[in-house]
Amino acid sequence: MSVAAPHVLVLGGGINGSAIARDLVLNGVGVTLVDRGDIASGATAYSSRLIHGGLRYLEFGEFDLVRESLAERGRLLRLAKDHVRPLELMIPVASRGGGWTSAALRFLTGGRLGAKATGPRGVWLVRMGLWLYDRYARDETLPKHSAHCVGEPGTPPVDAATYRWLCAYWDAQVEFPERFTIALLHDARAAAEASGAPFEVLTYHRAWRSGAQVEIVPMDAGVAAVGSAASRIIEPDIIVNATGASVDRALADLAIESPRLMGPTKGSHFVTRHARLIEALGGRGIYAEAADGRPVFVLPLGDAVLVGTTDIPFDAPPETAVATDAELDYLVATVAGIFPALGFARGDIDFHYAGVRPLPRSDAASTAGVTRRHAIVDHKPGESGAPPVLSVIGGKLTTCRVLAEIVADRVLDKLGRSRQISTRERPLRACDDDAIAAQFGALPPRGEIPEDLARWSIRREWATNLADLVERRLMLLYHPRLTRRWLRRLAKILADEGKVAEASIEEHVADAIARLAEHYGKRVYDD
Ligand SMILES: Cc1cc2nc3c(=O)[nH]c(=O)nc-3n(C[C@H](O)[C@H](O)[C@H](O)COP(=O)(O)OP(=O)(O)OC[C@H]3O[C@@H](n4cnc5c(N)ncnc54)[C@H](O)[C@@H]3O)c2cc1C
């Protein structure tokens, strides 16, 4: 394929790779974005879905990270209203004065002291942290923090035998970061159409570099090959490796020698529709300490509740991560400890998911102490003529825009170009079709399958198989009663659109049902 220079190959279509692609295209740089799976099929889909400053990072002395994240939180609330909404959170607190020593140790050692340094935080310490958080946020649109006695009318009924106070503060939530990521790519495509900059998204593809050339090869497993593009060779000016927890593996494919950069950890969540838990939350989230001192969130999510997360070192490929029984028991026990009167039990889980945090390799003694700060590694090309490679390490949903800005500035600098357009005040719509955008606002769909939306996602949103549609476009994974009939209907639409063979519809449905069961513990009803 011949491409007009400058042209950047972005590896990874998670929130960061997609935000980087958007920023580059907006600035007239051609982009080929390649993902070995679907868009947003990595950590982006399996996160806690908070747009937050990271209250607990204050204890690790990461003031710059908190300030930057809070500024981005404010921006996203203003500019991405289709996706990001304010969320009130409450911290149940047991004692008046506890936690100072361990907090001071965490602060002084930057988390290197380990898990033993944790201890329940008392109400004075929590309020001091929240006061600082409010000061850093400088946000006049969200209420300031407040403290309440347990049992106060209108507060969640946490266990009064354990807790005495509830400290309230505000952050934000992106219900579906999967759709947010696609919105970034909608914006990138619109910018490319306006400027003429080449822009292409190739999902289920992989890239191998040799010298100046990169061969982009379709992945054969798990996807119907009908209509897929043939392998092609490109010669990008720069490669951006935004493959999340797979950064080291992608570097090997690019033949880049590098010390190990990543130290990923797994975090699991579950989703429940336990009616009394939903009622107890009353639209607010709970941010509590589990028995081992780890933070656990109990969050409203549409008409359900999301609970997470764990934090366990994880070296295997991220796509193999699944929540284990032990993790689910730990999360269930934490909810039962906060709300013992609700009778919450393991059988109340609707489905679960596990994601792998793209954290840097670290000598912190506890995984909680590993920095959530992002970094960019500039690999020197080993051979003459080989394109420079930039690897993105870490990053949060919350900071995707600013991370993309930093990476794009680095790329523009290398290309000898200057920035024309900034994303700092650029709104992010769900998509540019108002009728479709309105439907996105009401996902997962109620009533019948929105066939027009499914077709739109296939034609305009790079959806190629049932998993793409169910898990990351129509958000049917989050539907309380997903049926085999719906899966059949979607598979038929995929066949009509030339993505799967008509004869293999039943096979695709069976594969989708098996994946939903194994990967998510999600039941599909016969009808
Ligand atoms: C449990 C958990 C909870 C979290 N909670 C929050 C939160 O509440 N708020 C917050 O702000 N952040 C949170 N995060 C962090 C946030 O989700 C991630 O930092 C962010 O999603 C990373 O995005 P990414 O695009 O860098 O990586 P990913 O989303 O992992 O995307 C990487 C992409 O690269 C692709 N890929 C991999 N290898 C290759 C290859 N060789 N070639 C091409 N493509 C490849 C993958 O398929 C994937 O789509 C959480 C993360 C986890 C795991």
The ligand as an ORCA input file, in Angstrom:
! r2SCAN-3c Opt
* xyz 0 1
  C      -9.449     -3.599     36.921
  C      -9.176     -2.233     36.362
  C      -9.843     -1.134     36.878
  C      -9.596      0.135     36.354
  N     -10.334      1.179     36.773
  C     -10.139      2.405     36.245
  C     -10.975      3.485     36.594
  O     -11.943      3.328     37.330
  N     -10.694      4.702     36.069
  C      -9.652      4.903     35.235
  O      -9.436      6.037     34.825
  N      -8.856      3.882     34.830
  C      -9.091      2.641     35.318
  N      -8.328      1.582     34.920
  C      -7.211      1.822     34.008
  C      -7.660      1.873     32.566
  O      -8.705      0.967     32.305
  C      -6.504      1.518     31.661
  O      -5.338      2.145     32.064
  C      -6.805      1.926     30.232
  O      -7.999      1.319     29.808
  C      -5.664      1.516     29.344
  O      -6.037      1.756     28.023
  P      -5.075      1.320     26.850
  O      -5.698      1.772     25.605
  O      -3.703      1.791     27.147
  O      -4.996     -0.278     26.981
  P      -6.096     -1.372     26.620
  O      -7.462     -0.914     26.858
  O      -5.668     -2.629     27.297
  O      -5.949     -1.529     25.055
  C      -4.846     -2.155     24.465
  C      -5.300     -2.704     23.141
  O      -4.149     -3.207     22.469
  C      -4.515     -4.383     21.784
  N      -3.290     -5.143     21.523
  C      -2.574     -5.911     22.375
  N      -1.490     -6.407     21.752
  C      -1.521     -5.932     20.485
  C      -0.666     -6.072     19.361
  N       0.447     -6.806     19.414
  N      -1.004     -5.435     18.218
  C      -2.137     -4.686     18.133
  N      -2.980     -4.521     19.176
  C      -2.667     -5.125     20.332
  C      -5.513     -5.058     22.693
  O      -6.351     -5.942     21.974
  C      -6.272     -3.868     23.269
  O      -7.445     -3.571     22.533
  C      -8.601      0.297     35.364
  C      -7.951     -0.818     34.824
  C      -8.267     -2.077     35.297
  C      -7.631     -3.273     34.650
*
